[in-house]
Amino acid sequence: MLSVEDLAAGYGQSRVLSGIGFAVAAGEVVTLLGRNGMGKTTTVRAVMGLLPAAGGALLGGRIGFQGAEIAGQPPHRVARRGIGLVPEGRQVFPTLTVEENLTATATARGAARWTLPAVYALFPRLRERRRNMGAQLSGGEQQMLAIGRALMTNPRLLILDEATEGLAPLIRAEIWAVLARLKAEGLAILLIDKNLAAVMRLADRHVVIEKGRVAWTGSTEALAAAPELRETYLQI
């Protein structure tokens, strides 16, 4: 579904990514792992076409999605192809209501799985808060809203950058349960999160990034069997 080959990108004179490559198959959950500043978010921005808007540049490589080349395309075209993003920091629209946030970028793609009733069933708290402004929500509610907003585009691939960062334990557990449900429904997911135990329970494969390069890639079973790898690349 998603194929990234020899991806290079940076900001100003600083190159962040040098030859990143990985793939996500249909229905698969893949994680990008690594310490802070290693290039995970830059990789997501490159896939989504957000680097120019962030003052960066795509310097080379290929990004394929369902057989089409999307490298260098603007974010709205990438999204229209079927990639939904839950960005780091949530970035909900603060002066729109919950319902307006959900419908602002909604897309009915074929027989749309995700509608307002479906999102409200997934996150009942959003239904209760549907008339509240984005700025009036707690961090956990904003993350639910960011996930719901991405789902309302009816994506074929969902990307989450720091899926549970800064959230209370009960909210984190709810988010992980939702992601497990989405995986069970066959949605492909590319995931960044620091909770190694949780991502190992959910994901099929992992891509470890170190200083803008892929240091290791493999299955959950292989990662669980390599404590020295986790200590070298993932411990802060």
N, C-alpha and C positions, 0 to 999 in steps of 0.2 A: 504493500500500500504506500508506504513512505520509504524512499531510498535516498540517503545522503552519501555523497561520494567526494572525498578529497576537498572538503569544505574549508576555505580560508576566509577570515574576516577580521576586522579590527576597528579601532577608533583612532583617528588622527594618524600619528606616526607609529602607534602601538598595535602590533598584530596580536590578536587574542587567540584565534583559531588557526591551526596549521595542519590541514589534512584530516579533518574529522570525517569519519565514515561509520554509518550504522543503518539499520533498516527496521521497520515496524511492519509486520504482516497483518492482514485482516484479522480482527478479533484478538489480537495479541496486546499484552501490557508490557511495555519496555520502560525501564528507568534510565535516566541520566544521573549518575552518581559522581561525587567528588567534593572536595573541600571548597569553601567559598573562594571566588575569584579564579576558578579553573577554566571557566568558559561555558558553563551549562546554560545560563540565561542568554548569553550571546548566541549560542547555537539555536535556541528557540526563536530569538529575534530574527536570525537569518532565515530560518524556515518560514516564518510568518511575514517576511518582507518588511520588518520594522527597523532594520539597521539604518537606512538613510534618515528616517525620522528621528533616530536617537543619536545622530551625528556620526554614525559608523559607516562602514563600507563593506560590501561583499567583494572579496578580492579574487575569488576563484572557486571552482568546484561545481558540482551538479546537485540539484535537489529535485527529485522526481516524486510525483504524487499520482497514484493510479495511472501510471504510464505517461503523464504529461510533465514537461519541464516547468518548474515554478520558480527557479532561482532568479532573483531580481524583480519578480512581479510585485506590484503594490499590495499592501495588506488586504484591501477589500476584494481583490481578485483571488488571493489565496483563500480567504474565508469562503468565497462563493464556490470554490472547488470542493469544499467540504471539510475544512480544518477549523475546529473551534478552539479558542484559546482562553484559559483562565490565567490571567497574568499575575506575576508576582506583585504583591501589594493590593490585589483585588481590583482596584481602579473602577469601582462602580460610579455611576453618574450621581453625584451628591445631591443635586437639585431636582432629580426626577424621582417619582415614587417607585416603589418596588415593581409595581405592575408596568410602569412606563419603562423601567430598566429592562424588563424581560421582553417587552414587545418592540423596543426601539430598533433592534437589529434582527428580529425574528425572520426566519426563512422557512417556507414550506417546501421541503425537498422531497418530491414524490409523495408517497403516502406518509405524511409527517408523523413520526413517533412522538415528537416533543411539542406539546401545546401548553397553554397556560394551565389547564386542568391537570395535565400530566406532571408538570413541574411542581404544582402545588401539592399533588399527591406524594411526590418524592420528598418535598420539603414543606410539611404542613405549617411550619413557622412563617414561611413567606406568605402563605395565604392570610395568616393572622395579621401580618404587617404590610399587606399589599398597598395600603394607602399612605404608609410612612415614606418619607424621603430617604434616599440612600444614606445621607449623612446622619440620620437618626438611628441607624442600625448598629448593633454591636459588631465586633470583628468577625465573630462566628457567623452572624446573620449575613454580613457582607460577603463572606466566602460562599455561603449557600447561594446568595444572589448571583455572584460571579459564575458559579457552576451552572446555575439555572439559565443565566443569560447565554452562556456558551451552548448549552443544550438546545436552546430555542432556535439556534441556527441549523439544527438537525444535522450535526456533523457526522462524517464518516470516521474521523480521527479527532480525539479530544486531547489537547495538550494542557497540562497543569504545571505551572511553575511555582514551586513551594506550596504544595497543596494544603498543608496543615500548619504552616509556620505561625507561631504566636497565638495559637488557639487553645482554649481550655480543653482539658482531657476528654470531657464528655462530648464536646463538639468535634474534636478530632476523631473520636470513635464513630460518631455519626457520619462524618465525611468518608472514613474508610469503608463503612458499611455501604454507603451509596456507590463508591467506586467499585466495590466487589459486585454489587448488583449490576452496574453498567457493564462490567466485564462479562458477567453471566449472560447478559443480553447480546453479547457479541460485538460491543463497541471497542474499536482499537483505541489504546490510550498510550500516550507518551508522558511520563511522569517525572518530576523533580521533587524530592522531599528528603529531609535529613533523618527521618525516622526509619532507620535501616531495618529494624525488626518488622515494622508494618509493611514496608515496600517488598520485603522478601516473602511475606505471606501472600501478597497480591500479585506480584509481577512474574512473568514468564522468563524474561531475560533482562540483563543489566549491562549498561555501558558505563565504564569508569573513565572519567576525563581527568587528566592531569596536565596542567599548563598548556591547555589548548589542543591536546592530542588524546587519542584513545589509548589508554594504558592497558585496558583489559576489557573483554566482553565475554559473557557466558551466561549460563543458566543459573537459576536460584540455587540449585543443588551444588553446582560448582563453586558459587560464591560462599555458600555455607561451609564448604569443605576447605576453604582457603583463609584461615584466620590471619595469616601473615599479609595477605593482600588487603584485607580490611584494615589492618593496623597501619600499613604503609600509605594507603591512599584515602581512607575514609575517616580515620580518627582525627579530631581537631586538637 
